[in-house]
Amino acid sequence: MRVLLVEDDEPVAESLRRGLIRYGFAVEWVTTGGAALSHKDPYDVVLLDLGLPDTDGLDVCKALRERGDVPIIVISARSDETDRVVGLELGADDYVSKPFGVREVIARIRAVMRRVQPRTPEEAAGGPDRYGSRLTIDRKAARVHVDGEEVALAPKEYDLLSFLTEEPGALMSREQIMEAVWDANWFGPTKTLDVHVAALRRKFMGIITVEAVRGVGFRLEIVKDAGAS
């Protein structure tokens, strides 16, 4: 997925850019509203700061929206409700206040893209995501069910399961997982990750597998035909 990042604060932009690239996004970074409006290469989503050096980001948001329907997510230190409302009224699809974590931005991007991309009737109705024949995850309600029965999960167990099931089969490094589930500012031991993986294996035995790849991280797979007779 191609992201146009419009941000003049270099440390913020570099941190966000590195984080997005680690998760497989292609990022084009510009520092002014003028550069954003003259950018010719195609992109799938815009991350737009409001405090730009040459023009107000709200004006850029309005101009971009008049050109087409590419999703726009405003990222700004302005936390005032008025700015949020104006940004959304001008065509922004979402609004993230600084400071923020890479995980939050990625979650907002994925949520926005789910809204604009074609969906199945169940998805369009806002139903939970289904994995195999037994497991469902309702990300709106943060609830997990197996065979229709809710599974009790600790908050971080849910966060870990939700993250790993976003891309079943993908190998996720420890760094990616820790940043996504425990935030980029986590400085504690990563052994807690192993503890939570063990809990998921125990609670979802026969439904998912979580493979440890030595020296790298973990890969979650959905057990094929789980529950089939």
BELHUHU-V21631 format. One record per residue. NEAR is the number of other ideal C-beta (glycine too) atoms within 12 Angstrom. D_CENTER is the distance of its C-alpha to the mean C-alpha in Angstrom with 2 decimals. Layout:
near: <NEAR & NEAR>
d_center: <D_CENTER & D_CENTER>
This chain:
near: <26 & 24 & 42 & 39 & 39 & 45 & 43 & 30 & 24 & 15 & 13 & 29 & 29 & 19 & 27 & 38 & 29 & 21 & 31 & 36 & 22 & 24 & 31 & 20 & 28 & 19 & 34 & 28 & 33 & 31 & 26 & 23 & 31 & 18 & 24 & 35 & 26 & 17 & 27 & 11 & 16 & 15 & 29 & 27 & 40 & 43 & 51 & 50 & 45 & 39 & 26 & 30 & 20 & 20 & 24 & 24 & 38 & 32 & 23 & 41 & 41 & 25 & 25 & 34 & 25 & 15 & 18 & 15 & 17 & 29 & 33 & 43 & 45 & 46 & 45 & 35 & 21 & 25 & 18 & 14 & 12 & 14 & 26 & 23 & 15 & 23 & 36 & 21 & 16 & 26 & 28 & 35 & 29 & 33 & 38 & 36 & 24 & 25 & 20 & 30 & 26 & 36 & 32 & 26 & 40 & 35 & 25 & 31 & 40 & 32 & 23 & 29 & 25 & 24 & 20 & 21 & 18 & 10 & 15 & 13 & 9 & 13 & 17 & 12 & 10 & 17 & 18 & 24 & 28 & 25 & 31 & 26 & 19 & 26 & 37 & 29 & 36 & 21 & 25 & 15 & 16 & 20 & 22 & 35 & 25 & 30 & 17 & 15 & 13 & 19 & 28 & 14 & 24 & 19 & 15 & 26 & 29 & 28 & 30 & 41 & 42 & 34 & 36 & 38 & 32 & 31 & 23 & 28 & 19 & 22 & 23 & 33 & 21 & 27 & 22 & 34 & 42 & 33 & 32 & 36 & 36 & 27 & 20 & 25 & 14 & 20 & 11 & 13 & 12 & 22 & 13 & 23 & 34 & 20 & 18 & 30 & 34 & 19 & 24 & 36 & 26 & 17 & 26 & 35 & 18 & 21 & 34 & 34 & 23 & 36 & 20 & 21 & 17 & 10 & 9 & 16 & 30 & 39 & 25 & 35 & 24 & 29 & 23 & 17 & 12 & 23 & 18 & 10 & 5>
d_center: <12.12 & 13.98 & 12.85 & 15.70 & 15.32 & 18.17 & 18.90 & 22.34 & 21.64 & 21.79 & 20.56 & 17.41 & 16.88 & 17.72 & 15.47 & 12.38 & 13.80 & 14.44 & 11.06 & 9.53 & 12.63 & 12.34 & 9.30 & 11.53 & 10.98 & 14.39 & 14.84 & 17.93 & 18.73 & 21.45 & 22.93 & 24.79 & 24.66 & 27.46 & 25.68 & 22.68 & 25.19 & 27.18 & 24.38 & 25.55 & 23.09 & 20.76 & 17.06 & 14.37 & 12.62 & 14.04 & 12.88 & 16.19 & 17.95 & 20.87 & 23.26 & 24.37 & 27.83 & 29.39 & 28.24 & 26.31 & 22.69 & 23.44 & 26.04 & 23.70 & 21.25 & 24.32 & 25.60 & 22.46 & 22.24 & 25.94 & 25.41 & 22.98 & 19.97 & 17.17 & 14.14 & 14.41 & 12.17 & 14.64 & 14.16 & 17.42 & 19.67 & 21.42 & 20.70 & 23.64 & 23.17 & 25.29 & 22.95 & 20.03 & 22.36 & 23.83 & 20.59 & 19.50 & 23.10 & 23.18 & 20.42 & 17.07 & 14.38 & 12.59 & 13.54 & 12.15 & 15.10 & 15.97 & 15.89 & 12.18 & 10.23 & 8.00 & 5.68 & 5.94 & 5.74 & 2.71 & 2.11 & 5.29 & 5.53 & 4.97 & 7.06 & 9.37 & 9.93 & 10.81 & 13.22 & 14.87 & 15.22 & 18.13 & 17.68 & 20.20 & 22.43 & 20.92 & 17.37 & 18.97 & 20.70 & 17.57 & 18.54 & 16.77 & 15.32 & 18.26 & 18.61 & 22.21 & 24.97 & 24.48 & 20.93 & 18.78 & 15.63 & 15.42 & 11.99 & 13.59 & 16.40 & 14.86 & 17.81 & 18.68 & 21.89 & 24.11 & 27.02 & 26.45 & 26.84 & 24.22 & 23.43 & 23.57 & 20.82 & 20.50 & 17.35 & 16.14 & 17.28 & 15.10 & 11.97 & 13.06 & 13.92 & 10.78 & 8.80 & 11.79 & 12.30 & 9.18 & 11.45 & 14.95 & 17.38 & 15.20 & 16.55 & 14.27 & 16.13 & 16.96 & 15.58 & 12.06 & 12.33 & 14.08 & 11.74 & 8.71 & 11.15 & 13.94 & 12.50 & 13.72 & 17.02 & 17.99 & 21.53 & 22.86 & 23.87 & 21.43 & 23.93 & 22.01 & 19.43 & 22.42 & 23.62 & 20.50 & 20.40 & 24.08 & 23.48 & 21.09 & 23.68 & 26.38 & 24.85 & 23.63 & 26.53 & 27.36 & 24.07 & 21.66 & 22.52 & 20.71 & 22.52 & 22.94 & 23.37 & 25.76 & 24.81 & 21.29 & 19.09 & 18.40 & 17.99 & 17.50 & 19.63 & 20.56 & 24.34 & 25.94 & 28.05 & 27.33 & 29.88 & 31.94 & 35.64>
